[in-house]
Amino acid sequence: MKRDLLHTPEGVRDIYNGECARKSVIQERLHDVCLKYGYNDIQTPTIEFFDVFSKERGSVPSNEMFKLFDRYGNTLVLRPDMTPSIVRTAAKYYADNLLPVKLCYAGNTFINVSKYYQGKLKENTMVGAELIGDSSIDADFEIISMVIDCMKNAGLTEFQVEIGNVSYFKGLLDEAGISGDDEENLVSLIQEKNFLGVEELLESLNIDKHIADVLLALPQLFGSVEVLEKAKALTDNKECLAAIDRLYALYNLCRITGADKYVSFDLGELSNHAYYTGIVFHAYTFGTGEPVIGGGRYDKLVGQFGREKAAIGFSITLDSLMAAITRQNIDIPVDINGTLLVYNSQNLSQAVSVADSLRKKGIRVCMTSCNSEKTKEQYVEYAADSQLANAVFLPDCTNADVSSAEFLGLTVQTTDVKDNCTKNITVEQLLGGKY
């Protein structure tokens, strides 16, 4: 065997058996939150045109995308980000909607991260939601509420949603006349909370000292709601003050439901995605150094696809969330159900009939022929590995003349996988679900 064929490329991995089952459970819980808030499912292609995610859209840098070409020479990419894909569909199919559009999704994204990001996956499963066509604080609150409910529904009890507003930062940049590469470098340094780097960059730009002092203070403006008053006292810039007022309004709405205990504020909370225009946030929990949820308001992105609409959304990195859940030793109950039906090759026809009858009753049935070299314990273990609740051993029935009535009266041995309890019942009782 060529063992090199068994390996996956760097940054991707196989998910199987119990881990896969647990991931499916958590994904369904997150999806359930979106449905309860009235969001509708949407699926977008894994492959999109490059221009959907180009620098003008403010998505992932070009050198972090997986690119390919179609037969006509068009540059395509494996989607690195779900939001621009959803925005494209909203501009195409919901352009004439007068009321907000609420969409949710689950899909994989692909980012060709540097080899220096050890342990960071290049393929991630994302679950999220987008609220398009609503610029109100109500929409901001709904999205934050969904984020908190998703964290709770995943089984987490200790987590924090850090909220910022890029309008505060943008107001300072506009006043200082900072843009382009300087803006990108400043965003990166502030995100890293690199105080020395921020100071050196601002000194090189030769901007107003007061504005520089406020920008230098940004990485330290994080904490409880009191930090908003500190940020407000630092400037009289109208855009900055409006950003703080919006955060106050959001906080007061969170207090209504008790969500405020999960919320903190960070005026240095920016994003690598340049399309964000207002509220931005990340959700953190123990067990992973990366945020498990990110999102924010992107009021100008839909307009780049030809339809001016405000929008806000969030995206959950399911793989990071699963890592945190595992490290916090949070139990994820997997629904163990169904039957392993072990039969002798001579009674295949009767086994098929039994399996067909059980499946028509909605019972999951996995069939396997009996191998004399295997023990019953091995079959029970096989059932457990397959997330099946019972192992049923059909009797040897090599006599083709056995009537249907006689077959129903034959004894079947069934073993409960969980407690390894074995009992004998008839085929008729088996078909009646009495095992």
Sequence and secondary structure as in RCSB ss.txt:
>XXXX:A:sequence
MKRDLLHTPEGVRDIYNGECARKSVIQERLHDVCLKYGYNDIQTPTIEFFDVFSKERGSVPSNEMFKLFDRYGNT
LVLRPDMTPSIVRTAAKYYADNLLPVKLCYAGNTFINVSKYYQGKLKENTMVGAELIGDSSIDADFEIISMVIDC
MKNAGLTEFQVEIGNVSYFKGLLDEAGISGDDEENLVSLIQEKNFLGVEELLESLNIDKHIADVLLALPQLFGSV
EVLEKAKALTDNKECLAAIDRLYALYNLCRITGADKYVSFDLGELSNHAYYTGIVFHAYTFGTGEPVIGGGRYDK
LVGQFGREKAAIGFSITLDSLMAAITRQNIDIPVDINGTLLVYNSQNLSQAVSVADSLRKKGIRVCMTSCNSEKT
KEQYVEYAADSQLANAVFLPDCTNADVSSAEFLGLTVQTTDVKDNCTKNITVEQLLGGKY
>XXXX:A:secstr
  GGGG   TT     HHHHHHHHHHHHHHHHHHHHTT EE    SEEEGGGGSGGGT S GGGS EEE TT  E
EEE S HHHHHHHHHHHHSTT SS EEEEEEEEEE    TTSTT  SEEEEEEEEEES  SHHHHHHHHHHHHHH
HHHTT  SEEEEEEEHHHHHHHHHHHT  HHHHHHHHHHHHTT HHHHHHHHHHHT  HHHHHHHHHGGG EEST
HHHHHHHHT   HHHHHHHHHHHHHHHHHHHHTGGGGEEEETT   S TT  SEEEEEEETT SS SEEEEE TT
TGGGGT    EEEEEEEHHHHHHHHHHTT         EEEEE GGGHHHHHHHHHHHHHTT  EEEEE  TTS 
HHHHHHHHHHTT SEEEE      TT  HHHHHTSEEEEEETTTTEEEEEEHHHHHTT  
